[in-house]
Amino acid sequence: MGALVGLGVGIGLLLVWSAFMLPRAPRRTTRTDGRLTHLLARAGLGQVAATGFVVLCLTLGLVTALAVQVVSGTPPVAVAFGLMGGYLPVAVVAGRARRRQRDLAEVWPEAVDNLASAVRAGMSLPEALAALGTRGPEPLREAFDEFALDYQVTGRFGACLDRLKVRLADPVGDRVVEGLRVAREVGGGELGRLLRNLSGYLRDEARTRSEMESRQAWTVNGARLAVAAPWLVLLFMSFQSEVIHRYASPGGVVVLAMGAVACVVSYRLMMRIGRLPIERRILS
């Protein structure tokens, strides 16, 4: 009897120990949460939780649907505009991410030039990176300020570079950081030449992409205008009750659904034809 009691106590203690000491399985994130987290990071909103962003979209969509329902009194029209209102934060954040990526691509050559000048003046690579927090381009100063604080606290250059990449969430920044990591590990006197070559390459790439974006801007603007025009007309029609109530019939619902599908498909097709290749973060 005493052996059984001792065995039970031992098993219980083992289970308690395993609950605290064994590593827990990481929480699985859905594919949608991963995409939203990546989009928020690219827009410089990495501190915003994906769950909170989804709640914002749902709330805005519900408020928009209720407002249109009060004005028009037609549920199908309210649902259509509610879906647009729910998608609006995603469109705003995506536009912010594209603008941020363009801004960073324009200032990275200047930042690399500053690094090359600092290294040529005798500063170590971590000191040169930390100095970008005060004298570097404005869009990059906050990230390098946090890098300087991080390196001052930990002194681990590789780990600080990893966290810098996460804060930047930029494909050009990934290439710059990985180039600096290799230069730091290999050592030698090739760092200055590497930085000068990298600066020239980034400057040429930014100039070429800027010219191509200016040429295809009319395609993007035309697609947005073509999609927005019929829905603006429908919104103005919502103030005419005798007209808008026709969309509450089954035939009206079919017309709304077909119009929405046609707008989405045509907009995606025009954007896919006219878009430039998007640089992906292959080193993240």
BELFENQUI-V726230 format. One record per residue. N is the residue number from 1. SS is DSSP state (2 for helix, 1 for strand, 0 for the rest). PHI is phi in degrees with one decimal (NA if undefined). BURIAL is I if it has 16 or more other ideal C-beta (glycine too) atoms within 10 Angstrom, else O. Layout:
N & SS & PHI & BURIAL
N & SS & PHI & BURIAL
//
This chain:
1 & 0 & NA & O
2 & 2 & -65.0 & O
3 & 2 & -65.4 & O
4 & 2 & -65.6 & O
5 & 2 & -62.4 & O
6 & 2 & -62.9 & O
7 & 2 & -63.8 & O
8 & 2 & -65.5 & O
9 & 2 & -62.9 & O
10 & 2 & -63.9 & O
11 & 2 & -63.4 & O
12 & 2 & -62.7 & O
13 & 2 & -63.7 & O
14 & 2 & -63.6 & O
15 & 2 & -65.0 & O
16 & 2 & -62.3 & O
17 & 2 & -64.4 & O
18 & 2 & -67.7 & O
19 & 2 & -66.2 & O
20 & 2 & -96.2 & O
21 & 2 & -99.6 & O
22 & 0 & -72.7 & O
23 & 0 & -66.8 & O
24 & 0 & -85.9 & O
25 & 0 & -69.1 & O
26 & 0 & -64.8 & O
27 & 0 & -69.2 & O
28 & 0 & -77.8 & O
29 & 0 & -106.1 & O
30 & 0 & -72.9 & O
31 & 2 & -64.7 & O
32 & 2 & -65.5 & O
33 & 2 & -60.8 & O
34 & 2 & -63.9 & O
35 & 2 & -65.8 & O
36 & 2 & -64.7 & I
37 & 2 & -62.4 & I
38 & 2 & -65.0 & I
39 & 2 & -64.3 & I
40 & 2 & -63.9 & I
41 & 2 & -65.3 & I
42 & 2 & -64.5 & I
43 & 0 & -84.8 & I
44 & 0 & 79.4 & I
45 & 0 & -117.6 & I
46 & 0 & -62.7 & O
47 & 0 & -78.6 & O
48 & 0 & -85.6 & I
49 & 0 & -77.0 & O
50 & 2 & -62.9 & I
51 & 2 & -64.0 & O
52 & 2 & -63.7 & O
53 & 2 & -66.6 & I
54 & 2 & -63.4 & I
55 & 2 & -62.0 & O
56 & 2 & -61.5 & O
57 & 2 & -62.3 & I
58 & 2 & -64.4 & O
59 & 2 & -65.3 & O
60 & 2 & -65.3 & I
61 & 2 & -64.3 & I
62 & 2 & -66.3 & O
63 & 2 & -63.4 & O
64 & 2 & -63.7 & I
65 & 2 & -62.8 & I
66 & 2 & -64.8 & O
67 & 2 & -64.1 & O
68 & 2 & -68.7 & I
69 & 2 & -64.8 & I
70 & 2 & -64.5 & O
71 & 2 & -75.3 & I
72 & 2 & -94.7 & I
73 & 0 & 69.4 & O
74 & 0 & -124.1 & I
75 & 2 & -57.5 & O
76 & 2 & -60.4 & I
77 & 2 & -67.1 & I
78 & 2 & -62.7 & I
79 & 2 & -64.1 & I
80 & 2 & -61.0 & I
81 & 2 & -73.0 & I
82 & 2 & -64.2 & I
83 & 2 & -63.8 & O
84 & 2 & -65.5 & I
85 & 2 & -64.6 & I
86 & 2 & -68.8 & I
87 & 2 & -82.8 & O
88 & 2 & -57.3 & O
89 & 2 & -60.1 & I
90 & 2 & -64.1 & O
91 & 2 & -65.1 & O
92 & 2 & -65.4 & O
93 & 2 & -67.0 & I
94 & 2 & -62.8 & O
95 & 2 & -63.9 & O
96 & 2 & -63.6 & I
97 & 2 & -64.4 & I
98 & 2 & -65.2 & O
99 & 2 & -65.3 & O
100 & 2 & -64.2 & I
101 & 2 & -65.7 & I
102 & 2 & -65.2 & O
103 & 2 & -62.8 & I
104 & 2 & -67.1 & I
105 & 2 & -63.4 & I
106 & 2 & -75.7 & I
107 & 2 & -98.6 & I
108 & 2 & -61.4 & I
109 & 2 & -57.9 & I
110 & 2 & -64.4 & I
111 & 2 & -64.8 & I
112 & 2 & -67.7 & I
113 & 2 & -61.9 & I
114 & 2 & -63.5 & I
115 & 2 & -62.8 & I
116 & 2 & -62.8 & I
117 & 2 & -65.2 & O
118 & 2 & -66.1 & I
119 & 2 & -66.3 & I
120 & 2 & -64.4 & O
121 & 0 & -79.5 & O
122 & 0 & 104.7 & O
123 & 0 & -79.1 & O
124 & 0 & -72.8 & O
125 & 2 & -63.2 & I
126 & 2 & -60.2 & I
127 & 2 & -65.9 & O
128 & 2 & -65.1 & I
129 & 2 & -66.0 & I
130 & 2 & -64.6 & I
131 & 2 & -67.1 & I
132 & 2 & -65.4 & I
133 & 2 & -70.4 & I
134 & 2 & -114.0 & O
135 & 2 & -119.3 & O
136 & 0 & -81.9 & I
137 & 0 & -59.3 & I
138 & 2 & -57.6 & O
139 & 2 & -64.4 & I
140 & 2 & -103.5 & I
141 & 2 & -64.9 & O
142 & 2 & -62.5 & O
143 & 2 & -63.8 & I
144 & 2 & -79.1 & I
145 & 2 & -62.1 & O
146 & 2 & -67.8 & O
147 & 2 & -63.6 & I
148 & 2 & -61.2 & I
149 & 2 & -66.1 & O
150 & 2 & -62.9 & I
151 & 2 & -69.4 & I
152 & 2 & -64.8 & O
153 & 2 & -81.0 & O
154 & 2 & -98.0 & O
155 & 0 & 72.6 & O
156 & 0 & -103.2 & O
157 & 2 & -65.8 & I
158 & 2 & -63.2 & O
159 & 2 & -65.8 & O
160 & 2 & -66.3 & I
161 & 2 & -64.8 & I
162 & 2 & -62.0 & O
163 & 2 & -69.7 & I
164 & 2 & -64.2 & I
165 & 2 & -62.2 & I
166 & 2 & -64.8 & O
167 & 2 & -68.4 & I
168 & 2 & -73.5 & I
169 & 0 & 49.5 & I
170 & 0 & -136.2 & I
171 & 2 & -64.2 & I
172 & 2 & -66.5 & I
173 & 2 & -62.1 & I
174 & 2 & -61.0 & I
175 & 2 & -66.5 & I
176 & 2 & -64.1 & I
177 & 2 & -63.5 & I
178 & 2 & -67.6 & O
179 & 2 & -63.7 & I
180 & 2 & -67.9 & I
181 & 2 & -64.2 & I
182 & 2 & -63.9 & O
183 & 2 & -62.8 & I
184 & 2 & -67.5 & O
185 & 2 & -73.0 & O
186 & 2 & -75.1 & O
187 & 0 & 76.9 & O
188 & 0 & 95.2 & O
189 & 0 & -99.0 & O
190 & 0 & -90.4 & O
191 & 2 & -64.3 & I
192 & 2 & -62.4 & O
193 & 2 & -67.4 & O
194 & 2 & -61.0 & I
195 & 2 & -66.9 & I
196 & 2 & -66.3 & O
197 & 2 & -64.1 & O
198 & 2 & -65.2 & I
199 & 2 & -62.4 & I
200 & 2 & -63.9 & O
201 & 2 & -64.7 & O
202 & 2 & -64.3 & I
203 & 2 & -66.4 & I
204 & 2 & -64.5 & O
205 & 2 & -64.8 & O
206 & 2 & -65.5 & I
207 & 2 & -66.0 & O
208 & 2 & -64.2 & O
209 & 2 & -65.4 & I
210 & 2 & -64.1 & O
211 & 2 & -65.0 & O
212 & 2 & -67.5 & O
213 & 2 & -66.3 & O
214 & 2 & -66.7 & O
215 & 2 & -75.8 & O
216 & 0 & -97.2 & O
217 & 2 & -64.4 & O
218 & 2 & -65.4 & O
219 & 2 & -66.2 & O
220 & 2 & -65.8 & O
221 & 2 & -64.0 & O
222 & 2 & -65.0 & O
223 & 2 & -64.3 & I
224 & 2 & -66.3 & O
225 & 2 & -65.9 & O
226 & 2 & -65.2 & O
227 & 2 & -78.6 & I
228 & 2 & -75.8 & O
229 & 2 & -58.3 & O
230 & 2 & -64.1 & O
231 & 2 & -76.5 & I
232 & 2 & -66.1 & O
233 & 2 & -61.7 & O
234 & 2 & -64.0 & I
235 & 2 & -65.7 & I
236 & 2 & -67.1 & O
237 & 2 & -69.4 & I
238 & 0 & -64.7 & I
239 & 0 & -84.0 & O
240 & 0 & -111.3 & O
241 & 2 & -62.4 & O
242 & 2 & -69.7 & O
243 & 2 & -93.2 & O
244 & 2 & -69.7 & I
245 & 2 & -67.1 & O
246 & 2 & -65.7 & O
247 & 2 & -79.1 & I
248 & 2 & -82.1 & O
249 & 0 & -78.2 & O
250 & 2 & -56.5 & O
251 & 2 & -64.2 & O
252 & 2 & -66.1 & I
253 & 2 & -63.2 & I
254 & 2 & -63.4 & O
255 & 2 & -63.4 & O
256 & 2 & -62.2 & I
257 & 2 & -64.7 & O
258 & 2 & -65.2 & O
259 & 2 & -64.9 & O
260 & 2 & -65.1 & O
261 & 2 & -63.8 & O
262 & 2 & -63.2 & O
263 & 2 & -65.5 & I
264 & 2 & -64.8 & O
265 & 2 & -64.9 & O
266 & 2 & -66.5 & O
267 & 2 & -65.9 & O
268 & 2 & -63.4 & O
269 & 2 & -67.0 & O
270 & 2 & -65.2 & I
271 & 2 & -67.2 & O
272 & 2 & -70.9 & O
273 & 2 & -69.4 & O
274 & 2 & -94.8 & O
275 & 0 & -78.6 & O
276 & 0 & -90.2 & O
277 & 0 & -59.5 & O
278 & 0 & -95.0 & O
279 & 0 & -75.9 & O
280 & 0 & -100.8 & O
281 & 0 & -85.3 & I
282 & 0 & -84.5 & O
283 & 0 & -110.0 & O
284 & 0 & -80.0 & I
//
